[in-house]
Amino acid sequence: MLEALHRPGDIVARYGGEEFCALLPNTDMAGAEKIGEKLRSSVEKLQIPHAQSHVSNVVTISVGVAAAVPNSLLTSPEQLQELADTRLYQAKKEGRNRMVS
Protein backbone atom coordinates (compact mmCIF):
# COMPACT_ATOMS: atom_id res chain seq x y z
CA MET A 1 0.00 0.00 0.00
CA LEU A 2 2.74 2.44 0.87
CA GLU A 3 4.11 2.22 -2.68
CA ALA A 4 1.47 4.82 -3.50
CA LEU A 5 3.28 7.25 -1.21
CA HIS A 6 6.76 7.61 -2.60
CA ARG A 7 7.78 11.19 -1.77
CA PRO A 8 9.84 11.86 1.37
CA GLY A 9 7.27 14.34 2.78
CA ASP A 10 4.22 12.08 2.36
CA ILE A 11 2.98 10.72 5.70
CA VAL A 12 0.39 8.12 6.70
CA ALA A 13 -0.77 8.07 10.31
CA ARG A 14 -3.50 6.31 12.26
CA TYR A 15 -6.38 8.67 12.96
CA GLY A 16 -9.08 7.22 15.17
CA GLY A 17 -9.82 3.54 15.65
CA GLU A 18 -10.02 2.29 12.08
CA GLU A 19 -9.07 5.45 10.20
CA PHE A 20 -5.83 6.64 8.68
CA CYS A 21 -4.83 10.01 7.34
CA ALA A 22 -2.44 10.58 4.43
CA LEU A 23 -0.81 14.01 4.42
CA LEU A 24 0.47 14.91 0.97
CA PRO A 25 2.27 18.28 1.00
CA ASN A 26 2.27 20.26 -2.25
CA THR A 27 -0.40 18.03 -3.81
CA ASP A 28 -3.42 19.41 -5.66
CA MET A 29 -6.82 17.71 -5.79
CA ALA A 30 -6.03 15.77 -8.97
CA GLY A 31 -2.84 14.40 -7.42
CA ALA A 32 -4.59 13.55 -4.15
CA GLU A 33 -7.34 11.73 -6.04
CA LYS A 34 -4.76 9.70 -7.95
CA ILE A 35 -2.97 8.70 -4.75
CA GLY A 36 -6.26 7.99 -2.97
CA GLU A 37 -7.28 5.58 -5.73
CA LYS A 38 -3.82 3.95 -5.67
CA LEU A 39 -4.19 3.39 -1.93
CA ARG A 40 -7.69 1.93 -2.33
CA SER A 41 -6.73 -0.43 -5.14
CA SER A 42 -3.46 -1.46 -3.43
CA VAL A 43 -5.32 -2.65 -0.34
CA GLU A 44 -7.89 -4.51 -2.43
CA LYS A 45 -5.11 -6.24 -4.42
CA LEU A 46 -3.62 -7.63 -1.21
CA GLN A 47 -6.60 -10.02 -1.10
CA ILE A 48 -6.56 -10.26 2.71
CA PRO A 49 -9.53 -12.47 3.68
CA HIS A 50 -12.33 -10.71 5.61
CA ALA A 51 -15.01 -13.27 6.41
CA GLN A 52 -17.03 -10.91 8.66
CA SER A 53 -17.46 -8.20 6.02
CA HIS A 54 -20.84 -7.46 4.47
CA VAL A 55 -19.11 -5.59 1.64
CA SER A 56 -16.39 -7.89 0.33
CA ASN A 57 -14.73 -11.18 1.19
CA VAL A 58 -11.39 -9.31 1.30
CA VAL A 59 -10.23 -6.25 3.25
CA THR A 60 -10.97 -2.98 1.43
CA ILE A 61 -10.75 0.70 2.30
CA SER A 62 -12.91 3.73 1.68
CA VAL A 63 -11.16 7.02 0.92
CA GLY A 64 -12.25 10.61 1.47
CA VAL A 65 -10.12 13.19 -0.37
CA ALA A 66 -9.76 16.90 0.29
CA ALA A 67 -7.08 19.37 -0.79
CA ALA A 68 -6.23 22.93 0.12
CA VAL A 69 -4.24 25.25 -2.08
CA PRO A 70 -3.30 28.86 -1.44
CA ASN A 71 -6.33 31.16 -1.68
CA SER A 72 -8.80 28.28 -1.33
CA LEU A 73 -12.01 28.48 0.68
CA LEU A 74 -10.51 26.17 3.30
CA THR A 75 -8.90 28.46 5.85
CA SER A 76 -7.72 26.03 8.52
CA PRO A 77 -6.34 22.51 8.93
CA GLU A 78 -9.50 21.67 10.88
CA GLN A 79 -11.70 22.56 7.90
CA LEU A 80 -9.56 20.39 5.61
CA GLN A 81 -9.83 17.47 8.04
CA GLU A 82 -13.60 17.91 8.39
CA LEU A 83 -14.06 17.92 4.61
CA ALA A 84 -11.94 14.78 4.16
CA ASP A 85 -13.87 13.09 6.99
CA THR A 86 -17.22 14.05 5.45
CA ARG A 87 -16.12 12.55 2.14
CA LEU A 88 -14.87 9.40 3.85
CA TYR A 89 -18.26 8.82 5.45
CA GLN A 90 -19.93 9.54 2.11
CA ALA A 91 -17.78 6.81 0.54
CA LYS A 92 -18.84 4.42 3.29
CA LYS A 93 -22.50 5.37 2.87
CA GLU A 94 -22.30 4.80 -0.89
CA GLY A 95 -21.20 1.20 -0.41
CA ARG A 96 -17.56 1.28 0.75
CA ASN A 97 -14.46 0.26 -1.21
CA ARG A 98 -14.49 3.55 -3.08
CA MET A 99 -13.03 7.03 -3.10
CA VAL A 100 -15.04 10.24 -2.81
CA SER A 101 -13.49 13.61 -3.55
Beta strands, then each sheet from edge to edge (+ up, - down):
strand 1: 11-14
strand 2: 20-23
strand 3: 63-64
strand 4: 99-100
sheet 1: 1+ 2-
sheet 2: 3+ 4+
end
